[in-house]
Amino acid sequence: MKFEFEEFSNIEDVFMYLVSVAPYMKQVLPVSSYKGYVFSIVPLTPLSGDVLMMIYTKGNIDTGMVEFDISTKKYKSVTTVERADKNYFIILTPKTASVADGAIAQLESGKK
């Protein structure tokens, strides 16, 4: 598996990127908080899945659902999807994640 990387300065920028590339009407997207990174891994080659892009920033975010407002670039924890004009992210904190481990190892080795 080959990884490509896009690093952002903060969590809000990761959310902005993901909202901009999400399929139309996709209102809830998964994001992982794992080993000091907040990220999403998306396939660049959808049919084969051979090349994956890790969109990330360093940091942590609490598990749960967050509502993201594009106009203010702010997010907050929520318990339900309430508004069609907002985007929502489900923050997951896996116990183990072999694909993420591979991407993080490659990232930290400097072999981007």
C-alpha positions as CSV (number, residue, x, y, z in Angstrom):
1,M,0.0,0.0,0.0
2,K,1.3,3.5,-0.9
3,F,0.5,6.6,1.1
4,E,0.4,10.2,0.1
5,F,0.1,12.9,2.8
6,E,-1.5,16.3,3.2
7,E,-0.6,18.1,6.4
8,F,-2.6,20.9,7.8
9,S,-1.9,23.4,10.6
10,N,-5.0,22.6,12.7
11,I,-8.1,20.5,13.0
12,E,-10.4,23.1,11.4
13,D,-8.4,23.0,8.2
14,V,-8.6,19.2,8.1
15,F,-12.4,19.6,8.4
16,M,-12.4,22.2,5.7
17,Y,-10.5,19.9,3.3
18,L,-12.8,16.9,4.1
19,V,-16.0,19.0,3.6
20,S,-14.7,20.2,0.2
21,V,-13.9,16.7,-1.2
22,A,-16.9,14.9,0.3
23,P,-19.5,13.6,-2.1
24,Y,-22.5,16.0,-2.4
25,M,-25.0,15.5,0.4
26,K,-22.6,13.5,2.5
27,Q,-23.2,15.2,5.8
28,V,-21.5,12.9,8.3
29,L,-17.8,11.9,7.8
30,P,-15.5,9.8,10.0
31,V,-12.3,11.2,11.4
32,S,-9.8,9.4,13.6
33,S,-7.9,10.7,16.6
34,Y,-5.0,8.2,17.0
35,K,-1.4,8.3,18.3
36,G,-1.2,12.1,18.4
37,Y,-2.8,12.7,15.0
38,V,-6.2,13.8,13.8
39,F,-6.8,12.4,10.3
40,S,-8.8,10.8,7.7
41,I,-7.5,8.3,5.2
42,V,-9.1,8.3,1.8
43,P,-8.4,6.2,-1.3
44,L,-6.9,8.1,-4.3
45,T,-7.5,5.0,-6.5
46,P,-11.0,4.0,-5.6
47,L,-11.2,0.8,-7.5
48,S,-7.9,-0.8,-6.3
49,G,-7.3,1.1,-3.1
50,D,-3.5,0.9,-3.8
51,V,-2.9,4.6,-3.0
52,L,-4.3,6.2,0.1
53,M,-4.2,9.8,1.1
54,M,-3.8,10.7,4.8
55,I,-5.2,14.1,5.5
56,Y,-3.9,15.1,8.9
57,T,-2.8,17.4,11.6
58,K,-0.9,16.7,14.8
59,G,-3.2,16.8,17.8
60,N,-6.1,15.0,19.5
61,I,-9.8,15.5,19.7
62,D,-12.4,13.8,21.9
63,T,-14.4,10.9,20.6
64,G,-17.9,11.7,19.6
65,M,-19.8,13.8,17.1
66,V,-18.8,17.4,16.2
67,E,-20.7,20.0,14.2
68,F,-18.6,22.0,11.9
69,D,-19.6,25.5,10.6
70,I,-17.7,26.3,7.4
71,S,-18.4,30.0,7.6
72,T,-16.8,30.5,11.0
73,K,-14.3,27.5,10.8
74,K,-15.5,26.5,14.3
75,Y,-16.6,23.1,15.6
76,K,-18.3,22.0,18.7
77,S,-19.4,18.7,20.3
78,V,-23.0,17.7,19.7
79,T,-25.2,14.7,20.4
80,T,-27.3,14.7,17.2
81,V,-27.3,15.8,13.6
82,E,-29.5,18.9,13.8
83,R,-28.9,21.2,10.9
84,A,-28.7,20.7,7.2
85,D,-26.4,23.7,6.7
86,K,-23.7,22.2,9.0
87,N,-21.3,19.4,8.5
88,Y,-20.8,16.7,11.0
89,F,-17.8,14.5,11.8
90,I,-17.8,11.3,13.9
91,I,-14.5,11.3,15.8
92,L,-13.2,7.8,16.4
93,T,-10.4,6.7,18.6
94,P,-9.4,3.2,17.5
95,K,-7.6,0.8,19.9
96,T,-5.5,-0.4,17.0
97,A,-5.5,0.6,13.3
98,S,-3.1,-1.3,11.0
99,V,-3.6,1.0,8.0
100,A,-3.2,4.1,10.1
101,D,-0.1,2.5,11.8
102,G,1.4,1.9,8.4
103,A,0.7,5.5,7.3
104,I,2.0,7.0,10.6
105,A,5.2,4.8,10.4
106,Q,5.9,6.1,6.8
107,L,5.1,9.7,7.8
108,E,7.4,9.6,10.8
109,S,10.2,7.9,8.9
110,G,10.3,10.9,6.6
111,K,9.7,8.7,3.5
112,K,6.8,10.7,2.2
